[in-house]
Amino acid sequence: MIALLVLLAAAGEAVEASGDVTQITLTYTVGGYYPSGLDKLAEAVDGVFRRRLERLGVQAETP
């Protein structure tokens, strides 16, 4: 059986600095076709982006 997976993704980041605090907002949209439904992938995709931003935070705070 061959599973068809077609995804189109778009992501954007906004960075806002205020005093000693920097806030990064990541937004993304995924669309396409996945036989089991794209909602099944949402938690995994969120986790990838969350880890990416966490690593960025650690690097930013490391002297």
mmCIF file of the N, C-alpha and C atoms, coordinates in Angstrom:
data_MODEL
# 
_entry.id   MODEL 
# 
loop_
_atom_site.group_PDB 
_atom_site.id 
_atom_site.type_symbol 
_atom_site.label_atom_id 
_atom_site.label_alt_id 
_atom_site.label_comp_id 
_atom_site.label_asym_id 
_atom_site.label_entity_id 
_atom_site.label_seq_id 
_atom_site.pdbx_PDB_ins_code 
_atom_site.Cartn_x 
_atom_site.Cartn_y 
_atom_site.Cartn_z 
_atom_site.occupancy 
_atom_site.B_iso_or_equiv 
_atom_site.pdbx_formal_charge 
_atom_site.auth_seq_id 
_atom_site.auth_comp_id 
_atom_site.auth_asym_id 
_atom_site.auth_atom_id 
_atom_site.pdbx_PDB_model_num 
ATOM 1   N N  . MET A 1 1  ? 0.836  -1.177 0.000  1.00 0.00 ? 1  MET A N  1 
ATOM 2   C CA . MET A 1 1  ? 0.000  0.000  0.000  1.00 0.00 ? 1  MET A CA 1 
ATOM 3   C C  . MET A 1 1  ? 0.882  1.241  0.000  1.00 0.00 ? 1  MET A C  1 
ATOM 4   N N  . ILE A 1 2  ? 0.576  2.172  -0.851 1.00 0.00 ? 2  ILE A N  1 
ATOM 5   C CA . ILE A 1 2  ? 1.320  3.426  -0.914 1.00 0.00 ? 2  ILE A CA 1 
ATOM 6   C C  . ILE A 1 2  ? 0.451  4.510  -0.293 1.00 0.00 ? 2  ILE A C  1 
ATOM 7   N N  . ALA A 1 3  ? 1.009  5.222  0.677  1.00 0.00 ? 3  ALA A N  1 
ATOM 8   C CA . ALA A 1 3  ? 0.271  6.317  1.311  1.00 0.00 ? 3  ALA A CA 1 
ATOM 9   C C  . ALA A 1 3  ? 0.651  7.615  0.615  1.00 0.00 ? 3  ALA A C  1 
ATOM 10  N N  . LEU A 1 4  ? -0.336 8.400  0.307  1.00 0.00 ? 4  LEU A N  1 
ATOM 11  C CA . LEU A 1 4  ? -0.111 9.679  -0.343 1.00 0.00 ? 4  LEU A CA 1 
ATOM 12  C C  . LEU A 1 4  ? -0.085 10.767 0.714  1.00 0.00 ? 4  LEU A C  1 
ATOM 13  N N  . LEU A 1 5  ? 0.950  11.578 0.681  1.00 0.00 ? 5  LEU A N  1 
ATOM 14  C CA . LEU A 1 5  ? 1.080  12.688 1.625  1.00 0.00 ? 5  LEU A CA 1 
ATOM 15  C C  . LEU A 1 5  ? 1.448  13.920 0.831  1.00 0.00 ? 5  LEU A C  1 
ATOM 16  N N  . VAL A 1 6  ? 0.570  14.892 0.832  1.00 0.00 ? 6  VAL A N  1 
ATOM 17  C CA . VAL A 1 6  ? 0.822  16.149 0.151  1.00 0.00 ? 6  VAL A CA 1 
ATOM 18  C C  . VAL A 1 6  ? 0.614  17.257 1.171  1.00 0.00 ? 6  VAL A C  1 
ATOM 19  N N  . LEU A 1 7  ? 1.673  18.035 1.418  1.00 0.00 ? 7  LEU A N  1 
ATOM 20  C CA . LEU A 1 7  ? 1.573  19.113 2.389  1.00 0.00 ? 7  LEU A CA 1 
ATOM 21  C C  . LEU A 1 7  ? 2.054  20.422 1.783  1.00 0.00 ? 7  LEU A C  1 
ATOM 22  N N  . LEU A 1 8  ? 1.379  21.461 2.108  1.00 0.00 ? 8  LEU A N  1 
ATOM 23  C CA . LEU A 1 8  ? 1.818  22.808 1.782  1.00 0.00 ? 8  LEU A CA 1 
ATOM 24  C C  . LEU A 1 8  ? 1.904  23.540 3.108  1.00 0.00 ? 8  LEU A C  1 
ATOM 25  N N  . ALA A 1 9  ? 3.030  24.156 3.374  1.00 0.00 ? 9  ALA A N  1 
ATOM 26  C CA . ALA A 1 9  ? 3.195  24.815 4.659  1.00 0.00 ? 9  ALA A CA 1 
ATOM 27  C C  . ALA A 1 9  ? 3.734  26.222 4.457  1.00 0.00 ? 9  ALA A C  1 
ATOM 28  N N  . ALA A 1 10 ? 3.318  27.098 5.333  1.00 0.00 ? 10 ALA A N  1 
ATOM 29  C CA . ALA A 1 10 ? 3.829  28.463 5.348  1.00 0.00 ? 10 ALA A CA 1 
ATOM 30  C C  . ALA A 1 10 ? 4.030  28.846 6.806  1.00 0.00 ? 10 ALA A C  1 
ATOM 31  N N  . ALA A 1 11 ? 5.169  29.449 7.098  1.00 0.00 ? 11 ALA A N  1 
ATOM 32  C CA . ALA A 1 11 ? 5.460  29.843 8.473  1.00 0.00 ? 11 ALA A CA 1 
ATOM 33  C C  . ALA A 1 11 ? 5.980  31.265 8.481  1.00 0.00 ? 11 ALA A C  1 
ATOM 34  N N  . GLY A 1 12 ? 5.766  31.927 9.592  1.00 0.00 ? 12 GLY A N  1 
ATOM 35  C CA . GLY A 1 12 ? 6.274  33.278 9.761  1.00 0.00 ? 12 GLY A CA 1 
ATOM 36  C C  . GLY A 1 12 ? 6.631  33.499 11.209 1.00 0.00 ? 12 GLY A C  1 
ATOM 37  N N  . GLU A 1 13 ? 7.591  34.357 11.437 1.00 0.00 ? 13 GLU A N  1 
ATOM 38  C CA . GLU A 1 13 ? 8.006  34.673 12.801 1.00 0.00 ? 13 GLU A CA 1 
ATOM 39  C C  . GLU A 1 13 ? 7.960  36.179 12.983 1.00 0.00 ? 13 GLU A C  1 
ATOM 40  N N  . ALA A 1 14 ? 7.556  36.605 14.159 1.00 0.00 ? 14 ALA A N  1 
ATOM 41  C CA . ALA A 1 14 ? 7.580  38.013 14.526 1.00 0.00 ? 14 ALA A CA 1 
ATOM 42  C C  . ALA A 1 14 ? 8.369  38.131 15.821 1.00 0.00 ? 14 ALA A C  1 
ATOM 43  N N  . VAL A 1 15 ? 9.269  39.084 15.887 1.00 0.00 ? 15 VAL A N  1 
ATOM 44  C CA . VAL A 1 15 ? 10.101 39.283 17.073 1.00 0.00 ? 15 VAL A CA 1 
ATOM 45  C C  . VAL A 1 15 ? 9.808  40.665 17.631 1.00 0.00 ? 15 VAL A C  1 
ATOM 46  N N  . GLU A 1 16 ? 9.512  40.714 18.926 1.00 0.00 ? 16 GLU A N  1 
ATOM 47  C CA . GLU A 1 16 ? 9.226  41.968 19.612 1.00 0.00 ? 16 GLU A CA 1 
ATOM 48  C C  . GLU A 1 16 ? 10.103 42.074 20.842 1.00 0.00 ? 16 GLU A C  1 
ATOM 49  N N  . ALA A 1 17 ? 10.827 43.179 20.983 1.00 0.00 ? 17 ALA A N  1 
ATOM 50  C CA . ALA A 1 17 ? 11.676 43.395 22.153 1.00 0.00 ? 17 ALA A CA 1 
ATOM 51  C C  . ALA A 1 17 ? 11.085 44.500 22.995 1.00 0.00 ? 17 ALA A C  1 
ATOM 52  N N  . SER A 1 18 ? 11.102 44.283 24.312 1.00 0.00 ? 18 SER A N  1 
ATOM 53  C CA . SER A 1 18 ? 10.620 45.285 25.257 1.00 0.00 ? 18 SER A CA 1 
ATOM 54  C C  . SER A 1 18 ? 11.486 45.188 26.502 1.00 0.00 ? 18 SER A C  1 
ATOM 55  N N  . GLY A 1 19 ? 12.418 46.129 26.667 1.00 0.00 ? 19 GLY A N  1 
ATOM 56  C CA . GLY A 1 19 ? 13.326 46.070 27.811 1.00 0.00 ? 19 GLY A CA 1 
ATOM 57  C C  . GLY A 1 19 ? 14.221 44.853 27.704 1.00 0.00 ? 19 GLY A C  1 
ATOM 58  N N  . ASP A 1 20 ? 14.222 44.029 28.744 1.00 0.00 ? 20 ASP A N  1 
ATOM 59  C CA . ASP A 1 20 ? 15.052 42.827 28.782 1.00 0.00 ? 20 ASP A CA 1 
ATOM 60  C C  . ASP A 1 20 ? 14.329 41.595 28.237 1.00 0.00 ? 20 ASP A C  1 
ATOM 61  N N  . VAL A 1 21 ? 13.119 41.777 27.750 1.00 0.00 ? 21 VAL A N  1 
ATOM 62  C CA . VAL A 1 21 ? 12.307 40.641 27.303 1.00 0.00 ? 21 VAL A CA 1 
ATOM 63  C C  . VAL A 1 21 ? 12.120 40.692 25.788 1.00 0.00 ? 21 VAL A C  1 
ATOM 64  N N  . THR A 1 22 ? 12.333 39.555 25.155 1.00 0.00 ? 22 THR A N  1 
ATOM 65  C CA . THR A 1 22 ? 12.071 39.426 23.721 1.00 0.00 ? 22 THR A CA 1 
ATOM 66  C C  . THR A 1 22 ? 11.037 38.332 23.537 1.00 0.00 ? 22 THR A C  1 
ATOM 67  N N  . GLN A 1 23 ? 10.013 38.651 22.785 1.00 0.00 ? 23 GLN A N  1 
ATOM 68  C CA . GLN A 1 23 ? 8.956  37.674 22.522 1.00 0.00 ? 23 GLN A CA 1 
ATOM 69  C C  . GLN A 1 23 ? 8.994  37.302 21.050 1.00 0.00 ? 23 GLN A C  1 
ATOM 70  N N  . ILE A 1 24 ? 9.010  36.005 20.781 1.00 0.00 ? 24 ILE A N  1 
ATOM 71  C CA . ILE A 1 24 ? 8.968  35.501 19.415 1.00 0.00 ? 24 ILE A CA 1 
ATOM 72  C C  . ILE A 1 24 ? 7.632  34.803 19.227 1.00 0.00 ? 24 ILE A C  1 
ATOM 73  N N  . THR A 1 25 ? 6.919  35.210 18.213 1.00 0.00 ? 25 THR A N  1 
ATOM 74  C CA . THR A 1 25 ? 5.644  34.588 17.890 1.00 0.00 ? 25 THR A CA 1 
ATOM 75  C C  . THR A 1 25 ? 5.792  33.854 16.563 1.00 0.00 ? 25 THR A C  1 
ATOM 76  N N  . LEU A 1 26 ? 5.507  32.569 16.578 1.00 0.00 ? 26 LEU A N  1 
ATOM 77  C CA . LEU A 1 26 ? 5.603  31.742 15.378 1.00 0.00 ? 26 LEU A CA 1 
ATOM 78  C C  . LEU A 1 26 ? 4.195  31.350 14.972 1.00 0.00 ? 26 LEU A C  1 
ATOM 79  N N  . THR A 1 27 ? 3.862  31.611 13.735 1.00 0.00 ? 27 THR A N  1 
ATOM 80  C CA . THR A 1 27 ? 2.573  31.172 13.204 1.00 0.00 ? 27 THR A CA 1 
ATOM 81  C C  . THR A 1 27 ? 2.842  30.311 11.972 1.00 0.00 ? 27 THR A C  1 
ATOM 82  N N  . TYR A 1 28 ? 2.040  29.306 11.803 1.00 0.00 ? 28 TYR A N  1 
ATOM 83  C CA . TYR A 1 28 ? 2.198  28.463 10.619 1.00 0.00 ? 28 TYR A CA 1 
ATOM 84  C C  . TYR A 1 28 ? 0.852  27.892 10.200 1.00 0.00 ? 28 TYR A C  1 
ATOM 85  N N  . THR A 1 29 ? 0.771  27.591 8.934  1.00 0.00 ? 29 THR A N  1 
ATOM 86  C CA . THR A 1 29 ? -0.426 27.002 8.358  1.00 0.00 ? 29 THR A CA 1 
ATOM 87  C C  . THR A 1 29 ? 0.003  25.798 7.528  1.00 0.00 ? 29 THR A C  1 
ATOM 88  N N  . VAL A 1 30 ? -0.678 24.712 7.723  1.00 0.00 ? 30 VAL A N  1 
ATOM 89  C CA . VAL A 1 30 ? -0.401 23.503 6.953  1.00 0.00 ? 30 VAL A CA 1 
ATOM 90  C C  . VAL A 1 30 ? -1.703 23.069 6.292  1.00 0.00 ? 30 VAL A C  1 
ATOM 91  N N  . GLY A 1 31 ? -1.619 22.745 5.037  1.00 0.00 ? 31 GLY A N  1 
ATOM 92  C CA . GLY A 1 31 ? -2.783 22.251 4.335  1.00 0.00 ? 31 GLY A CA 1 
ATOM 93  C C  . GLY A 1 31 ? -2.363 21.156 3.380  1.00 0.00 ? 31 GLY A C  1 
ATOM 94  N N  . GLY A 1 32 ? -3.266 20.392 2.925  1.00 0.00 ? 32 GLY A N  1 
ATOM 95  C CA . GLY A 1 32 ? -2.936 19.334 1.981  1.00 0.00 ? 32 GLY A CA 1 
ATOM 96  C C  . GLY A 1 32 ? -3.799 18.111 2.215  1.00 0.00 ? 32 GLY A C  1 
ATOM 97  N N  . TYR A 1 33 ? -3.243 16.974 1.878  1.00 0.00 ? 33 TYR A N  1 
ATOM 98  C CA . TYR A 1 33 ? -3.982 15.723 1.998  1.00 0.00 ? 33 TYR A CA 1 
ATOM 99  C C  . TYR A 1 33 ? -3.133 14.678 2.690  1.00 0.00 ? 33 TYR A C  1 
ATOM 100 N N  . TYR A 1 34 ? -3.719 14.017 3.658  1.00 0.00 ? 34 TYR A N  1 
ATOM 101 C CA . TYR A 1 34 ? -3.099 12.889 4.343  1.00 0.00 ? 34 TYR A CA 1 
ATOM 102 C C  . TYR A 1 34 ? -4.241 11.923 4.645  1.00 0.00 ? 34 TYR A C  1 
ATOM 103 N N  . PRO A 1 35 ? -4.130 10.683 4.223  1.00 0.00 ? 35 PRO A N  1 
ATOM 104 C CA . PRO A 1 35 ? -5.263 9.752  4.327  1.00 0.00 ? 35 PRO A CA 1 
ATOM 105 C C  . PRO A 1 35 ? -5.892 9.670  5.717  1.00 0.00 ? 35 PRO A C  1 
ATOM 106 N N  . SER A 1 36 ? -5.081 9.747  6.765  1.00 0.00 ? 36 SER A N  1 
ATOM 107 C CA . SER A 1 36 ? -5.623 9.646  8.122  1.00 0.00 ? 36 SER A CA 1 
ATOM 108 C C  . SER A 1 36 ? -6.105 10.981 8.664  1.00 0.00 ? 36 SER A C  1 
ATOM 109 N N  . GLY A 1 37 ? -5.877 12.057 7.929  1.00 0.00 ? 37 GLY A N  1 
ATOM 110 C CA . GLY A 1 37 ? -6.271 13.386 8.380  1.00 0.00 ? 37 GLY A CA 1 
ATOM 111 C C  . GLY A 1 37 ? -5.078 14.142 8.954  1.00 0.00 ? 37 GLY A C  1 
ATOM 112 N N  . LEU A 1 38 ? -4.901 15.389 8.531  1.00 0.00 ? 38 LEU A N  1 
ATOM 113 C CA . LEU A 1 38 ? -3.771 16.191 8.997  1.00 0.00 ? 38 LEU A CA 1 
ATOM 114 C C  . LEU A 1 38 ? -3.832 16.481 10.490 1.00 0.00 ? 38 LEU A C  1 
ATOM 115 N N  . ASP A 1 39 ? -5.028 16.441 11.070 1.00 0.00 ? 39 ASP A N  1 
ATOM 116 C CA . ASP A 1 39 ? -5.142 16.694 12.501 1.00 0.00 ? 39 ASP A CA 1 
ATOM 117 C C  . ASP A 1 39 ? -4.341 15.669 13.308 1.00 0.00 ? 39 ASP A C  1 
ATOM 118 N N  . LYS A 1 40 ? -4.100 14.500 12.737 1.00 0.00 ? 40 LYS A N  1 
ATOM 119 C CA . LYS A 1 40 ? -3.316 13.465 13.428 1.00 0.00 ? 40 LYS A CA 1 
ATOM 120 C C  . LYS A 1 40 ? -1.842 13.871 13.549 1.00 0.00 ? 40 LYS A C  1 
ATOM 121 N N  . LEU A 1 41 ? -1.382 14.771 12.674 1.00 0.00 ? 41 LEU A N  1 
ATOM 122 C CA . LEU A 1 41 ? 0.010  15.209 12.684 1.00 0.00 ? 41 LEU A CA 1 
ATOM 123 C C  . LEU A 1 41 ? 0.225  16.489 13.483 1.00 0.00 ? 41 LEU A C  1 
ATOM 124 N N  . ALA A 1 42 ? -0.845 17.178 13.852 1.00 0.00 ? 42 ALA A N  1 
ATOM 125 C CA . ALA A 1 42 ? -0.735 18.500 14.460 1.00 0.00 ? 42 ALA A CA 1 
ATOM 126 C C  . ALA A 1 42 ? 0.117  18.511 15.729 1.00 0.00 ? 42 ALA A C  1 
ATOM 127 N N  . GLU A 1 43 ? -0.084 17.558 16.617 1.00 0.00 ? 43 GLU A N  1 
ATOM 128 C CA . GLU A 1 43 ? 0.662  17.535 17.877 1.00 0.00 ? 43 GLU A CA 1 
ATOM 129 C C  . GLU A 1 43 ? 2.162  17.344 17.630 1.00 0.00 ? 43 GLU A C  1 
ATOM 130 N N  . ALA A 1 44 ? 2.519  16.482 16.697 1.00 0.00 ? 44 ALA A N  1 
ATOM 131 C CA . ALA A 1 44 ? 3.932  16.252 16.382 1.00 0.00 ? 44 ALA A CA 1 
ATOM 132 C C  . ALA A 1 44 ? 4.562  17.497 15.770 1.00 0.00 ? 44 ALA A C  1 
ATOM 133 N N  . VAL A 1 45 ? 3.852  18.156 14.867 1.00 0.00 ? 45 VAL A N  1 
ATOM 134 C CA . VAL A 1 45 ? 4.370  19.371 14.237 1.00 0.00 ? 45 VAL A CA 1 
ATOM 135 C C  . VAL A 1 45 ? 4.530  20.468 15.275 1.00 0.00 ? 45 VAL A C  1 
ATOM 136 N N  . ASP A 1 46 ? 3.549  20.630 16.153 1.00 0.00 ? 46 ASP A N  1 
ATOM 137 C CA . ASP A 1 46 ? 3.665  21.615 17.238 1.00 0.00 ? 46 ASP A CA 1 
ATOM 138 C C  . ASP A 1 46 ? 4.900  21.329 18.086 1.00 0.00 ? 46 ASP A C  1 
ATOM 139 N N  . GLY A 1 47 ? 5.157  20.063 18.370 1.00 0.00 ? 47 GLY A N  1 
ATOM 140 C CA . GLY A 1 47 ? 6.317  19.690 19.179 1.00 0.00 ? 47 GLY A CA 1 
ATOM 141 C C  . GLY A 1 47 ? 7.635  20.064 18.518 1.00 0.00 ? 47 GLY A C  1 
ATOM 142 N N  . VAL A 1 48 ? 7.717  19.871 17.204 1.00 0.00 ? 48 VAL A N  1 
ATOM 143 C CA . VAL A 1 48 ? 8.939  20.231 16.473 1.00 0.00 ? 48 VAL A CA 1 
ATOM 144 C C  . VAL A 1 48 ? 9.187  21.735 16.575 1.00 0.00 ? 48 VAL A C  1 
ATOM 145 N N  . PHE A 1 49 ? 8.155  22.532 16.338 1.00 0.00 ? 49 PHE A N  1 
ATOM 146 C CA . PHE A 1 49 ? 8.314  23.979 16.435 1.00 0.00 ? 49 PHE A CA 1 
ATOM 147 C C  . PHE A 1 49 ? 8.619  24.418 17.867 1.00 0.00 ? 49 PHE A C  1 
ATOM 148 N N  . ARG A 1 50 ? 7.957  23.800 18.848 1.00 0.00 ? 50 ARG A N  1 
ATOM 149 C CA . ARG A 1 50 ? 8.195  24.141 20.259 1.00 0.00 ? 50 ARG A CA 1 
ATOM 150 C C  . ARG A 1 50 ? 9.655  23.886 20.630 1.00 0.00 ? 50 ARG A C  1 
ATOM 151 N N  . ARG A 1 51 ? 10.192 22.726 20.249 1.00 0.00 ? 51 ARG A N  1 
ATOM 152 C CA . ARG A 1 51 ? 11.600 22.416 20.551 1.00 0.00 ? 51 ARG A CA 1 
ATOM 153 C C  . ARG A 1 51 ? 12.547 23.383 19.847 1.00 0.00 ? 51 ARG A C  1 
ATOM 154 N N  . ARG A 1 52 ? 12.206 23.751 18.631 1.00 0.00 ? 52 ARG A N  1 
ATOM 155 C CA . ARG A 1 52 ? 13.024 24.716 17.882 1.00 0.00 ? 52 ARG A CA 1 
ATOM 156 C C  . ARG A 1 52 ? 13.115 26.041 18.629 1.00 0.00 ? 52 ARG A C  1 
ATOM 157 N N  . LEU A 1 53 ? 11.976 26.525 19.097 1.00 0.00 ? 53 LEU A N  1 
ATOM 158 C CA . LEU A 1 53 ? 11.969 27.801 19.819 1.00 0.00 ? 53 LEU A CA 1 
ATOM 159 C C  . LEU A 1 53 ? 12.636 27.681 21.188 1.00 0.00 ? 53 LEU A C  1 
ATOM 160 N N  . GLU A 1 54 ? 12.484 26.535 21.851 1.00 0.00 ? 54 GLU A N  1 
ATOM 161 C CA . GLU A 1 54 ? 13.155 26.324 23.135 1.00 0.00 ? 54 GLU A CA 1 
ATOM 162 C C  . GLU A 1 54 ? 14.675 26.344 22.965 1.00 0.00 ? 54 GLU A C  1 
ATOM 163 N N  . ARG A 1 55 ? 15.176 25.697 21.910 1.00 0.00 ? 55 ARG A N  1 
ATOM 164 C CA . ARG A 1 55 ? 16.629 25.705 21.638 1.00 0.00 ? 55 ARG A CA 1 
ATOM 165 C C  . ARG A 1 55 ? 17.112 27.118 21.338 1.00 0.00 ? 55 ARG A C  1 
ATOM 166 N N  . LEU A 1 56 ? 16.308 27.872 20.598 1.00 0.00 ? 56 LEU A N  1 
ATOM 167 C CA . LEU A 1 56 ? 16.654 29.255 20.297 1.00 0.00 ? 56 LEU A CA 1 
ATOM 168 C C  . LEU A 1 56 ? 16.747 30.065 21.586 1.00 0.00 ? 56 LEU A C  1 
ATOM 169 N N  . GLY A 1 57 ? 15.807 29.854 22.509 1.00 0.00 ? 57 GLY A N  1 
ATOM 170 C CA . GLY A 1 57 ? 15.830 30.545 23.797 1.00 0.00 ? 57 GLY A CA 1 
ATOM 171 C C  . GLY A 1 57 ? 17.068 30.214 24.608 1.00 0.00 ? 57 GLY A C  1 
ATOM 172 N N  . VAL A 1 58 ? 17.445 28.944 24.639 1.00 0.00 ? 58 VAL A N  1 
ATOM 173 C CA . VAL A 1 58 ? 18.651 28.534 25.369 1.00 0.00 ? 58 VAL A CA 1 
ATOM 174 C C  . VAL A 1 58 ? 19.890 29.184 24.757 1.00 0.00 ? 58 VAL A C  1 
ATOM 175 N N  . GLN A 1 59 ? 19.974 29.186 23.433 1.00 0.00 ? 59 GLN A N  1 
ATOM 176 C CA . GLN A 1 59 ? 21.124 29.799 22.774 1.00 0.00 ? 59 GLN A CA 1 
ATOM 177 C C  . GLN A 1 59 ? 21.178 31.299 23.024 1.00 0.00 ? 59 GLN A C  1 
ATOM 178 N N  . ALA A 1 60 ? 20.030 31.941 23.061 1.00 0.00 ? 60 ALA A N  1 
ATOM 179 C CA . ALA A 1 60 ? 19.994 33.386 23.290 1.00 0.00 ? 60 ALA A CA 1 
ATOM 180 C C  . ALA A 1 60 ? 20.416 33.752 24.698 1.00 0.00 ? 60 ALA A C  1 
ATOM 181 N N  . GLU A 1 61 ? 20.155 32.860 25.665 1.00 0.00 ? 61 GLU A N  1 
ATOM 182 C CA . GLU A 1 61 ? 20.493 33.148 27.053 1.00 0.00 ? 61 GLU A CA 1 
ATOM 183 C C  . GLU A 1 61 ? 21.900 32.687 27.441 1.00 0.00 ? 61 GLU A C  1 
ATOM 184 N N  . THR A 1 62 ? 22.566 31.961 26.549 1.00 0.00 ? 62 THR A N  1 
ATOM 185 C CA . THR A 1 62 ? 23.905 31.452 26.831 1.00 0.00 ? 62 THR A CA 1 
ATOM 186 C C  . THR A 1 62 ? 24.933 32.506 26.436 1.00 0.00 ? 62 THR A C  1 
ATOM 187 N N  . PRO A 1 63 ? 25.759 32.916 27.423 1.00 0.00 ? 63 PRO A N  1 
ATOM 188 C CA . PRO A 1 63 ? 26.755 33.964 27.097 1.00 0.00 ? 63 PRO A CA 1 
ATOM 189 C C  . PRO A 1 63 ? 27.833 33.465 26.155 1.00 0.00 ? 63 PRO A C  1 
# 
